[in-house]
Amino acid sequence: MDTKATIAALAALAQESRLAVFRLLVQLGPEGLAATKIGEQLGIAPSSMSFHLKELTHADLITARHEGRFVIYSANFTTMNSLIGFLTENCCGGNVCLPNGTCNTHEEEHS
């Protein structure tokens, strides 16, 4: 992922409703959900929902597919993983990062 795409993704997520939509779609997995159902679950008006979905789609964080008369939205896990990879690239200077936020350096391994 390049810097421009990273900025677009972070900008799209830097809004409460869009972040909530994205997190919901991540939880739902590849099945996704129709826009109306997303709005109902999160309490977002349909007029606002279309704007937020457009922004997330433009940042390539979600994808849309047609199922009958519905448009189903789901998280784009490839973009999500690329974003996480970009943000954590070179974490801990190439050493293994531990869950507690510390770095496992070679010196620590031999202590």
C-alpha atoms as an extended CHARMM CRD file, in Angstrom:
* protein
*
       111  EXT
         1         1  MET       CA              0.0000000000        0.0000000000        0.0000000000  PROA      1               0.0000000000
         2         2  ASP       CA              1.3930000000        3.4010000000       -0.8810000000  PROA      2               0.0000000000
         3         3  THR       CA              1.2290000000        6.5780000000        1.1650000000  PROA      3               0.0000000000
         4         4  LYS       CA             -1.6130000000        8.1230000000       -0.8580000000  PROA      4               0.0000000000
         5         5  ALA       CA             -3.8580000000        5.0540000000       -0.4120000000  PROA      5               0.0000000000
         6         6  THR       CA             -2.9860000000        4.9260000000        3.2870000000  PROA      6               0.0000000000
         7         7  ILE       CA             -3.9880000000        8.5540000000        3.7750000000  PROA      7               0.0000000000
         8         8  ALA       CA             -7.2710000000        7.9640000000        1.9190000000  PROA      8               0.0000000000
         9         9  ALA       CA             -8.0660000000        4.9360000000        4.0940000000  PROA      9               0.0000000000
        10        10  LEU       CA             -7.2040000000        6.6940000000        7.3460000000  PROA      10              0.0000000000
        11        11  ALA       CA             -9.1960000000        9.7730000000        6.3240000000  PROA      11              0.0000000000
        12        12  ALA       CA            -12.2260000000        7.6050000000        5.5540000000  PROA      12              0.0000000000
        13        13  LEU       CA            -11.9770000000        5.9240000000        8.9540000000  PROA      13              0.0000000000
        14        14  ALA       CA            -11.4650000000        9.2040000000       10.8090000000  PROA      14              0.0000000000
        15        15  GLN       CA            -15.2050000000        9.7460000000       11.2150000000  PROA      15              0.0000000000
        16        16  GLU       CA            -17.3770000000        8.0860000000       13.8590000000  PROA      16              0.0000000000
        17        17  SER       CA            -20.1120000000        6.6880000000       11.6070000000  PROA      17              0.0000000000
        18        18  ARG       CA            -17.7280000000        5.3980000000        8.9390000000  PROA      18              0.0000000000
        19        19  LEU       CA            -15.5380000000        3.7660000000       11.5580000000  PROA      19              0.0000000000
        20        20  ALA       CA            -18.6250000000        2.0860000000       13.0430000000  PROA      20              0.0000000000
        21        21  VAL       CA            -19.7360000000        0.8720000000        9.6040000000  PROA      21              0.0000000000
        22        22  PHE       CA            -16.3020000000       -0.5300000000        8.8180000000  PROA      22              0.0000000000
        23        23  ARG       CA            -15.9920000000       -2.2710000000       12.1770000000  PROA      23              0.0000000000
        24        24  LEU       CA            -19.4470000000       -3.8090000000       11.7620000000  PROA      24              0.0000000000
        25        25  LEU       CA            -18.5910000000       -5.0920000000        8.2980000000  PROA      25              0.0000000000
        26        26  VAL       CA            -15.2970000000       -6.5340000000        9.5610000000  PROA      26              0.0000000000
        27        27  GLN       CA            -17.2290000000       -8.4010000000       12.2630000000  PROA      27              0.0000000000
        28        28  LEU       CA            -19.7050000000       -9.7650000000        9.7060000000  PROA      28              0.0000000000
        29        29  GLY       CA            -16.9830000000      -11.1390000000        7.4550000000  PROA      29              0.0000000000
        30        30  PRO       CA            -17.3200000000      -11.7310000000        3.7120000000  PROA      30              0.0000000000
        31        31  GLU       CA            -21.1100000000      -12.1530000000        3.8600000000  PROA      31              0.0000000000
        32        32  GLY       CA            -21.5680000000       -8.4350000000        4.4500000000  PROA      32              0.0000000000
        33        33  LEU       CA            -24.8770000000       -6.6480000000        4.8380000000  PROA      33              0.0000000000
        34        34  ALA       CA            -27.3000000000       -4.4870000000        2.8760000000  PROA      34              0.0000000000
        35        35  ALA       CA            -27.0340000000       -0.7310000000        3.3770000000  PROA      35              0.0000000000
        36        36  THR       CA            -30.4820000000       -0.5130000000        4.9720000000  PROA      36              0.0000000000
        37        37  LYS       CA            -29.5720000000       -3.1680000000        7.5400000000  PROA      37              0.0000000000
        38        38  ILE       CA            -26.2560000000       -1.4430000000        8.3180000000  PROA      38              0.0000000000
        39        39  GLY       CA            -28.1160000000        1.8090000000        8.9140000000  PROA      39              0.0000000000
        40        40  GLU       CA            -30.6980000000        0.0990000000       11.1240000000  PROA      40              0.0000000000
        41        41  GLN       CA            -28.0620000000       -1.6150000000       13.2590000000  PROA      41              0.0000000000
        42        42  LEU       CA            -26.0170000000        1.5500000000       13.7240000000  PROA      42              0.0000000000
        43        43  GLY       CA            -28.8230000000        4.1090000000       13.8310000000  PROA      43              0.0000000000
        44        44  ILE       CA            -27.6130000000        5.9850000000       10.7570000000  PROA      44              0.0000000000
        45        45  ALA       CA            -30.1690000000        7.7000000000        8.5010000000  PROA      45              0.0000000000
        46        46  PRO       CA            -30.3670000000        6.3920000000        4.9160000000  PROA      46              0.0000000000
        47        47  SER       CA            -29.3710000000        9.7700000000        3.4750000000  PROA      47              0.0000000000
        48        48  SER       CA            -26.1780000000        9.7780000000        5.5620000000  PROA      48              0.0000000000
        49        49  MET       CA            -25.5380000000        6.0760000000        5.0180000000  PROA      49              0.0000000000
        50        50  SER       CA            -25.1020000000        6.4130000000        1.2640000000  PROA      50              0.0000000000
        51        51  PHE       CA            -22.5200000000        9.1760000000        1.7610000000  PROA      51              0.0000000000
        52        52  HSD       CA            -20.5440000000        7.1330000000        4.3010000000  PROA      52              0.0000000000
        53        53  LEU       CA            -20.6270000000        4.0080000000        2.1410000000  PROA      53              0.0000000000
        54        54  LYS       CA            -19.4080000000        6.0300000000       -0.8450000000  PROA      54              0.0000000000
        55        55  GLU       CA            -16.4670000000        7.3650000000        1.1660000000  PROA      55              0.0000000000
        56        56  LEU       CA            -15.4930000000        3.8980000000        2.4070000000  PROA      56              0.0000000000
        57        57  THR       CA            -15.8390000000        2.4600000000       -1.0970000000  PROA      57              0.0000000000
        58        58  HSD       CA            -13.7390000000        5.2770000000       -2.5720000000  PROA      58              0.0000000000
        59        59  ALA       CA            -10.9850000000        4.4450000000       -0.0310000000  PROA      59              0.0000000000
        60        60  ASP       CA            -11.2780000000        0.7700000000       -1.1160000000  PROA      60              0.0000000000
        61        61  LEU       CA            -12.0920000000       -0.2660000000        2.4650000000  PROA      61              0.0000000000
        62        62  ILE       CA            -15.3980000000       -1.8800000000        1.4860000000  PROA      62              0.0000000000
        63        63  THR       CA            -16.7800000000       -3.5410000000       -1.6110000000  PROA      63              0.0000000000
        64        64  ALA       CA            -20.3110000000       -3.7020000000       -2.9660000000  PROA      64              0.0000000000
        65        65  ARG       CA            -22.0390000000       -6.5160000000       -4.7770000000  PROA      65              0.0000000000
        66        66  HSD       CA            -25.5720000000       -6.8960000000       -6.0800000000  PROA      66              0.0000000000
        67        67  GLU       CA            -27.8000000000       -9.6450000000       -4.7410000000  PROA      67              0.0000000000
        68        68  GLY       CA            -31.2000000000       -9.3230000000       -6.3350000000  PROA      68              0.0000000000
        69        69  ARG       CA            -32.4380000000       -5.8150000000       -5.6970000000  PROA      69              0.0000000000
        70        70  PHE       CA            -30.0620000000       -5.2680000000       -2.7780000000  PROA      70              0.0000000000
        71        71  VAL       CA            -26.5140000000       -3.9610000000       -2.6880000000  PROA      71              0.0000000000
        72        72  ILE       CA            -24.5030000000       -5.9020000000       -0.1380000000  PROA      72              0.0000000000
        73        73  TYR       CA            -21.4590000000       -4.2250000000        1.3770000000  PROA      73              0.0000000000
        74        74  SER       CA            -18.5560000000       -6.0800000000        2.9350000000  PROA      74              0.0000000000
        75        75  ALA       CA            -15.1640000000       -5.1660000000        4.2960000000  PROA      75              0.0000000000
        76        76  ASN       CA            -12.2570000000       -5.3260000000        1.8720000000  PROA      76              0.0000000000
        77        77  PHE       CA             -9.9020000000       -7.4590000000        3.9490000000  PROA      77              0.0000000000
        78        78  THR       CA             -7.0860000000       -7.1290000000        1.4290000000  PROA      78              0.0000000000
        79        79  THR       CA             -7.0440000000       -3.3550000000        1.8590000000  PROA      79              0.0000000000
        80        80  MET       CA             -7.4590000000       -3.6600000000        5.6350000000  PROA      80              0.0000000000
        81        81  ASN       CA             -4.4830000000       -6.0130000000        5.8810000000  PROA      81              0.0000000000
        82        82  SER       CA             -2.4170000000       -3.8020000000        3.5690000000  PROA      82              0.0000000000
        83        83  LEU       CA             -3.1830000000       -0.8000000000        5.7570000000  PROA      83              0.0000000000
        84        84  ILE       CA             -2.1650000000       -2.6730000000        8.8970000000  PROA      84              0.0000000000
        85        85  GLY       CA              0.9800000000       -3.8790000000        7.1390000000  PROA      85              0.0000000000
        86        86  PHE       CA              1.8740000000       -0.3680000000        6.0260000000  PROA      86              0.0000000000
        87        87  LEU       CA              1.3720000000        1.0180000000        9.5280000000  PROA      87              0.0000000000
        88        88  THR       CA              3.4290000000       -1.7000000000       11.1770000000  PROA      88              0.0000000000
        89        89  GLU       CA              6.1420000000       -2.0020000000        8.5440000000  PROA      89              0.0000000000
        90        90  ASN       CA              9.5550000000       -1.8230000000       10.1910000000  PROA      90              0.0000000000
        91        91  CYS       CA              7.9340000000       -2.0840000000       13.6080000000  PROA      91              0.0000000000
        92        92  CYS       CA             10.5320000000       -2.6410000000       16.3170000000  PROA      92              0.0000000000
        93        93  GLY       CA             13.3540000000       -2.2270000000       13.8140000000  PROA      93              0.0000000000
        94        94  GLY       CA             12.6210000000       -5.5630000000       12.1790000000  PROA      94              0.0000000000
        95        95  ASN       CA             12.4350000000       -7.4830000000       15.4500000000  PROA      95              0.0000000000
        96        96  VAL       CA              9.3890000000       -9.4400000000       16.5340000000  PROA      96              0.0000000000
        97        97  CYS       CA              6.7200000000       -7.2510000000       18.1430000000  PROA      97              0.0000000000
        98        98  LEU       CA              5.1360000000       -8.7360000000       21.2470000000  PROA      98              0.0000000000
        99        99  PRO       CA              1.4200000000       -8.3730000000       22.1220000000  PROA      99              0.0000000000
       100       100  ASN       CA              2.2280000000       -6.1540000000       25.1100000000  PROA      100             0.0000000000
       101       101  GLY       CA              3.7800000000       -3.5370000000       22.8220000000  PROA      101             0.0000000000
       102       102  THR       CA              7.3930000000       -4.3780000000       23.5230000000  PROA      102             0.0000000000
       103       103  CYS       CA              9.9470000000       -5.5430000000       21.0140000000  PROA      103             0.0000000000
       104       104  ASN       CA             11.6770000000       -8.8810000000       21.1930000000  PROA      104             0.0000000000
       105       105  THR       CA             15.2560000000       -8.0320000000       20.2920000000  PROA      105             0.0000000000
       106       106  HSD       CA             18.0000000000      -10.5970000000       19.9540000000  PROA      106             0.0000000000
       107       107  GLU       CA             19.5370000000       -9.3270000000       23.2070000000  PROA      107             0.0000000000
       108       108  GLU       CA             16.2720000000      -10.0480000000       25.0630000000  PROA      108             0.0000000000
       109       109  GLU       CA             16.1730000000      -13.5650000000       23.5850000000  PROA      109             0.0000000000
       110       110  HSD       CA             19.5810000000      -14.4000000000       25.0400000000  PROA      110             0.0000000000
       111       111  SER       CA             18.9980000000      -12.8540000000       28.4810000000  PROA      111             0.0000000000
